[in-house]
């Protein structure tokens, strides 16, 4: 998977992440499964184009994550914080989203990332 830069603009500043792209069906299904660590500032960006209802789970995922659901215009729709490793519980976008950013659990709280914040990345087109 290719590595790209993504920025999240919050009320307390701009936070830059280095993200692996999950664009194929296989990459989206595998995600961050079987990884033992995910450093702060790193993550995986899932491309679910076109915008749609998204459902994720934590099967075979060893580390707790924050899942950030992002609309096509780059605005954060919803954040599922501190997801439970190995859980089969469905985590829904709660609306139409084009992408999901997975980062290490606690990232959203640490950087003050909230619904409505803007994500700058070529996948998203501001309206």
Secondary structure, 3 states (H helix, E strand, C coil): CCEEEEEEEECCEEEEEEEEEECCHHHHHHCCCCCCCCCCCEEEEEEEEEEEEEEECCCCCCCCEEEEEECCCCEEEEEECCCCCCCCCCEEEEEEEEEEEEEECCHHHHHCCCCCCEEECCCCCCC
